[in-house]
Amino acid sequence: MAALRHLSLFLAGLLCPAVFAVSPQAYTWRNVKIGGGGGFVPNIIFSPTEKGLAYARTDIGGAYKLNSDDTWTPLLDWVDNTRWNYWGIDALATDPVDTNRLYLATGMYTNSWDPNNGSILISADYGSTWTASPLPFKVGGNMPGRGMGERLAVDPNSNNILFFGARSGHGLWKTTDYGATWSQVTTLPSTGTYIPDPTDTSGYNSDIIGIAWVTFDSTSGSKGEATPRIYVGVANLGSDNIFVSNDGGATWSAVAGQNSTYLPHKGVLSPSEKALYVSYSDGAGPYDGTMGAVYRYNISSSVWTDITPVSGSDLYFGFGGLAVDLQRPGTLMVATLNSWFPDANIFRSNDSGQTWTRLWEWTAYPDMDKYYAYDDSLAPWLGPNYTYTGTDLKQIGWMIEGLSIDPHDSNHWLYGTGATIYGGHDLLQWDTAARNVTLKSLADGIEETAVQGLISPPSGPIPGFVHDDLNTVRTTEYSNPTWTTTVDLDFAGNNPATIVRIGNGDSSTGKQVALSYDSGSTWTQDNGAADNVTGGHVAISADGDTVLWSTSSNGILVSPQTSAFSAKNNSIFYAASGTQFYLSRDTGKTFTATATLGSSTAPVKIVVNPNLTGDVWVSTDKGLFHSTNSGGTFTAISGVNQAWAIALGKAQSPEGYPAVFAAANIGGMGYFRSDDAGATWVQINDAAHGFGSVSSNVLTADPRTYGHVYIGTNGRGIFYGDIQ
């Protein structure tokens, strides 16, 4: 049997106090180790007061703290469904006076996709605990321009003062009480006019980027008093985009002589030089950028100097990530945004930008000199999939907006890409004759994948990529074919080594169905699949000889290779839409309406009991429903007001019913398990594990180990839990 999910599987985790008769059960939660990050890291900020301490922000997976052994600790795993948008981090600020203080500007989208206003999260203990300060507008941690920054900054002379630059035309905001309350600074001449795509009706690309960064000039003030000189970069094209205040933000004026051709992405102060360095690009990022520049502003003389590392035909990209070495005045680095072919590049100067060296350069095309050693030992899958042959390299990365040097250690550097964090501890090797700096993946502990499908077959490896060991990173991803995103998976109940997956590419990506007959070790493209159809949901029959693919553009498609010889129940498929449940007994050729699912209008997930014919569960917007006669009739499970992801796992006893897992509202939002077919429940998540948005997560349970369950999140990878 197979279940065809007609609606979206984008579900996520949550936590609220339960008032229904549900008791908690202690679980131990860990990340399935994918390693390498797996998503965009917009920026990494080193502490100005403690060597080796750094924080990384992500666009959909929260924030992380760097440990002394180069591993990272997640700081926002407590975020639940109510506060799911806290995982979108649009800015991060460390305190240059009190090392323990940390600030995050949180919110996911500024359009209708996120109904919530943003918040400033405040920590006084290195991110262990947080207090939220609500803002009267939205914040866009996953919006265009999210790599600009930082939009949030702490006054280095009077650290009770912070400034925050908002999106959507909301302007500049200030606090004088460590972020507890905020007021708008109304004297800034511009709040930003640049819109990436005014024709976008979704609001995603048609919102104002707003203020890009805030930089205090620490040399202009004295300790204990507000810093008078502040620079603000604004997303304007063709007009003034850098402004300065010399009275602590009371009044502002445009900096004379500035470049208005491009958008200012970063504004970084070099205090010893009394210089402001600015990187520019012609797009907001993080994906675009075809032209740009790098400028140095001498604060004492008010003189701008164009220090762009390349020119002419060599300049086909913008610039994003920008860092200065505070131990070595005049040393700075800048990254391309974006040099998609053959690879990104990073430039370094030791003379304030007069001359530059780079990580790689052409000798005689297509030959290249690479002045680095590549080390993907902590995330081997980065190599096979993102390190191509010939001149199409993807070693250095892409979308490089975050680039930092430890202000206490000139050898320690880190930068974020669209997939990982790279860096090392031998940066000064760059300046030697050999220039053999190490480029190493240093994202151990960062799990940022957005998981859209999970299965746990009763035999073969554990799922994820294909995970044989939950605590060991994989050497490869799914391949042959390789897609940008795999959106759904299923396995054959009578033949668990047979797995189907579907991709979600663009309209030119060809066939998007692949089959594996060896538990995911190797894959074969399904040549019978329709061309240029993407996404949706997939189901495979019990013996693995029929695939049903539900698409938004082409309806339900049945694989043409269907065998005429099917085993018992091999021809049965289930589907649901609106209030109606459907049954097919002819391998999906026809469906018959059977029962209704109460008053539900949005069925979410169908799961079937692999051990009992006709035993079916359906989660919906109006609760959880159970059938024992192949969907002929359904019983609503008492106490379940709404359910999203559901799964069946191993029973508590040999003769018992399979454990039922549900992300649901059962007297409160949470993750639950029932060992008696829904009669009673225990809550298995806790205050430290909220799992983010309930409508974005997926769930599967292990049929071999009682109580073992997996939660795939939208931005924090895969968690697995076991009873303590």
Protein Blocks (a to p, Z undefined) as FASTA:
>chain_A
ZZddfbdfbdcddddddfbdcdddddddddddebhnjpacfbacddfkbghiacdddfkn
opadddfkopacdfklmpcfklmmmmpcfbdcddfkbmmbccddedfbfclklmbdcddd
ddfegolaccddddfbdcdfkbghklgccfbdcdfklmmbccdddehhnopaddfegola
ccddfkbfbgbjadfblmlmnlmmmccebjabdcddfklmcehiacfbdcdddddehiaf
bdcdfehomaccddehiafkbccfbdcddfklopacddddfbebjmbcjbdcdddddfkl
opacdfbfbgcjllccdcfbdcddfklghiacddddddfbfbdcddddfegolaccdfbd
cfbdcbdcdfbdcdfklmmmlmmmmmcghjlccfkoghilbccddfkbmkbccdddfkbc
cddjklmmmmmmnlpaccddffehiacbdcfbdcddfedjdehjddfbfkbccfbdcehi
adfbdcbdcddfklmmbccddddddfknopabdcdfegolaccddfkbcehiaehidddd
fkopaccdddfklopaddfkbcfbdcehklpccddehjbccddfegolaccdfbdehjaf
bdfbdcddfkbghiacdddfkbccddfegolaccddehiabdcddcddddfbfklccddd
ddddehiacddddfegolaccdfbdfklnnpaaklcccdddfkbghiacdddehiapadd
ddZZ
